[in-house]
Amino acid sequence: MNFKSSDILSIDHYERYDITTIFSLASLMEAYAQRKKKSRALEGALLGNLFFEPSTRTRVSFETAFYRLGGAVFNISDEMATSMVKGESLEDTARILGGYADVLVIRHPKEGSIKQCADASNSPVINAGEGSREHPTQALLDLYTIMKECGRNLDQIDGLSIAIVGDLKHGRTVHSLTKLLSLFKNIHFILISPDPLVMPQEIVQQLLSRGHTVEECNDLARGIGKADVIYMTRIQQERFSNPEDAERYRGCYCLNKGLYEKQVGSKSVPIMHPLPRDSRPGALEIDQDLDDHPNLAIFRQANNGVPVRMALFALVLDVADLFSGG
């Protein structure tokens, strides 16, 4: 695709060669993300960070990525501090702010809202998480992490076996990741969840139609023993209409050191999580006894968000050629 001035709204818009383009540039961006090199490629450019849901990693990593490229950022993280409390529509807000900024990054709880913003804005819009539907940049950094942690290049992602665990009904990160992995060949998806929180069937059918295998179960111990990658998620309490229903499933899956070593054995299987992990009593998806385990990739995974998002900014704002020499 032509990335210049394009919106980043859904994994559905990408092909494998697009992922190669993004990751090749992200690998060059790592030195800049770590301040081993410095760039002023986006000097004078302005990012509008609009987060209408709570966020730590996603918001700050987008902000960091833009600063690392020499740009400036303004943040809006409270709808009550905007003119929407006076009746202004989300579309008008996006139209106005898109006139101020060179690119908008938006997170919103309502499905379809970010597409509405993109249609209204004169500047490109990047989806930073929309309801329970999608989180495309998280999927990109997740795949980038899988590639690095497993010591594979993109061509070697074919044939991967991945266990995806938790709230698969409401988890936008896993919806986007499964769509992204479906671009490859012969992926074995082990979908582990309580029966009421299974992966939406339209996504499962998409995986099957593309020649992948899907195994659905609710047994964590059995499922992870077959995986090359374990991807844990939390119960998405904020997506439930009744908070008491969410409480019923909190803590239903907990990966600890004993279970991991018993089921995985001597294999080097990365443990991933989009974060935040729910560290409240009775809710821990990944026990803290794994914090020092070399295969726990969750913090490296979070760090990978900066070079991947730097690459996206460079492509969308048409400065990628400045990094072609590394």
N, C-alpha and C positions, 0 to 999 in steps of 0.2 A: 504494500500500500504506500501511498504518498503521505508521509507523516506531517509534512509542513502544514502548519495551521489547522491540523485535524483534531477533532475531539477524541478523547480516550474514554469510551463509555462502556464497552462490553468486550469480553473475550471473543464473542461471536464474530467480530470484525477482523480477526487476524488469521493468518496462515503460518505455516512453519517457517517460511523464509523471513517473515516479519519478526519472529522471535529470535532468529539468528541475527538479524540486524540490531535488535535491541540489546541482546546479550554481548555481542561483539563490542558494542560501544560501552556497555556497563563495565566490562572487564578493564577498559581503558580508564574509566572513571574512578576505579578503586583507588588509584594513587591520589586523585584529587579529593576523594571523600576522606582519605586518611591524612590529608594535608602534606603529603610527600611532594605534591606538585600544587601549584596555585593557578587559578583561571579567573579571568575577567570577561569571559565570553558573553555573559548576560548583563554586563555593566549597563545601567540605565533602564533595564527591564524591571517590571513590577509584577509580582505574583499576588493574586487575591486568594487567600486561604479562607474558605467559608465552611465552617463546621457546625452544623446544626444538631449534632449528636456528640456525646463525650468521646474524646480521643486523646491518646498520648503519643504512641509510636507513629501512627500514620500522619497526624498533623505535623508533629515536630520533624519527622523525616522529610516530608515535602518541603518544609521551611528550610531545613538544613541543606537539602539538595540545591535549592535555589540560591541560598547564600554562598554555597561552595562554588557556584558558577558565577559569582560576582553580582547577582541581582539583589533586589530589595523585596520585602514582603510586608503586606498588611494582613492582619488576622481578624476575623469575626467568628467568635465561638459562642455567641449567645443571641438567639433570635430576639430576645426581649430588649436587646440593645440596638435593634434595627428599626427601621420605619415600618416593618411588617406589623408591629404592634399598633400602628396607626391605620392599618388596613391595606398597606402596599402589598401587591402580589409578589410571589417568589419570582415570577418572570420579570416583573419590573425591576426588582432588586438585581437580578442577574444582568438585565439590560444596562442598567446604570453602572454597576460595578465592572461589567465587561468593557465599558467605555473608559474606565480608569486604568485597568490592569491589562497586561499583555496576555495573561492566561489566568483562568480561574480553576481552583481545585475545590470541589464541593462534596461534602458528606451530608446526607439527608435521610431521615427515617422513612419517608414516603416513597414507595415504588413509582417510578415514572417521573419523579420530580427533577432528576438531573438531566434527563432528555429535554424536559421543558425548558430548563435553564440554558442548555446548549442551543436550543432553537431560538432563544431570545437574545443570547449574547453575541456580540460581534467578535469577541475573543474566544479562542479555543477553551473547552471545558474538559477537565479530567475528573472522572468518577473516583471519589475516595471512599466509596461505600454507600450503597443505597438500599435501605430497608433490609430485607432478607434475600434480595435478588442477587446482587453481584458486587464484587470488589476486585476489579481487574488488575490493578497494580499490585495488590497483595498476591494474587495468583502468579504474576510474573516474578516477584521476588521469591516466592515459594519454589517455583520451578528452578530458578537460578540457584537457590540453596540446595535443592535436590541434586542438581548437576555437580555442584562443588563438593557436597558432603559425600556423594557416592563415587566421586572421581570419574565421572562420565562426561563425555561431550554430548551435544544435543542428539546426534545420531544414535548414541547409545542409550537414550531414554526408552527406545523401543524395547518392549519385553519387560519393563519394570513391573514389580508387584508392590502396591501401596495399600496399607491399611489406614482407613480414614474413620476416626472414632468420635462419637458424641452426638451432638444435636445436628443431624444432617438435614433436618427439615428446614430449620431457620438459619443455618450457617451460610452466610453469603460468601465467606472465604472458600468453603469447600465446593460451593456451586461453581465458582469461577475456576478453581483449580481443576476440578474434574473436566470441565469444558476445555481447558487448556491442554490437559494431558490427552484428551480425546483426539487431538491433532496428530498424535504419534501412533505407533502400531503395536498391537498385541499387549496392551496394558491390562494387568489383572487388578481389578478394583475389589478390595475387601471392605465392605461398608458395614461398620459395626455401630449399632445404635439401638436404643429401646424401640419397640415396635411402633409407638405413636410418633417417633421422631426420625423416621426413615428418610432417605434421599427422595426428593420429588421424582415421581415416575417418569416425567418427561425427560429428565436428565438421564435416568437409568436407560430409557429407551434410546436416547441419543448415543450413549456409550455402546449399547448392543448393536445399533445400526451401523456403527463405524468399525465393527469387528472386534471389540474388546470383550473381555469376560468380566462378569460381575457376580460377586458372592456376597449376599446379604445375610448377616447374622447378628446376634446380640451377645455373643460370647467373646469377651476381650482376649482372654488367654488363648483360645483356639485361633482367633483371627490373626494375632500379631506374629505367631510363630511362622507364618508363611510369607512374611512381608520383607521387602528390601528397604522400605521406609515406613515409619509409623508417624501418622499425623493426628495428634490429639486436638480436640476442641472443647470449649466450655458449653454449658447449657446457656442458651441465649435468653436469659430471663426477660429482657426488655421486649422480646418479640411475642411473649405470651399475653393473651387477653386477660388471663387470670394468674397473678403471681403465685398462687398456691399450686397451680399445675406445674410451674417451673420447679418449685421446691421438691416435688415428688421425684424429679429426675436428677437433681443436683447430687453429685457424688456417686452417680451410678457406675462410673468408670474411673478408676484411679490406677495409673501406671506407677509402680514403685520399683525399686532396684531389684528386689527379690523376684517379682513376677517377670520383669524384663530379662534378667539373666537366666531364669529358668526356661523361658519360652524361646528366647533368641539364641542362647548358647554363646558360642565363640564368634558368631557373625558380627560384623560391624554394621549395625542397622541404625541410621540416624533417627532421633526422636525430635519431631517438630511440633510446633503449636503456633497459631497466628498471634496469640497473646491478645489481651491479658489472660493469664491463667487465674482461675478463681481460687485464691489462697485462704478463703474463709474456712473455718472448721467444718469438716464433713464434705467439702466441695472440691478438694484438690485433684485436678485431672492428672498432673504430673507431680509426684511426691518430691519434696525437697531433698530426700535422700539421693536423688539423681542429679542434684545441682552440680556436683563435681565430676560427673561421669563424662568421659571424653565423647560419647556418642550423643549427648544432649546438645542439640544444635539450636535451641530456641533463641539464644542471645546472638549467636552469629547470624541466624535467620533475620532477626530484627535489624541488625547492622546492614545486611544486604539491601535493605530498602533504600538506603541513600544512593549508592551508585546506580541502581536500577532506575530510580526516579530522576536522577541526574541525566541518565541517558534519554529518558522520555522527554524531559524538558529540552534537551539539546536537539532532539529530532523535531519536536513540535515547533520550536522557535527557530529552527533552521540554522543552528550553529554547529552541527555535528561534524562538518568538514574540518573545523578547527582542531579536532582531536584525532584526525586520521593518521597523524604521525606518532600517536601515543604521547 
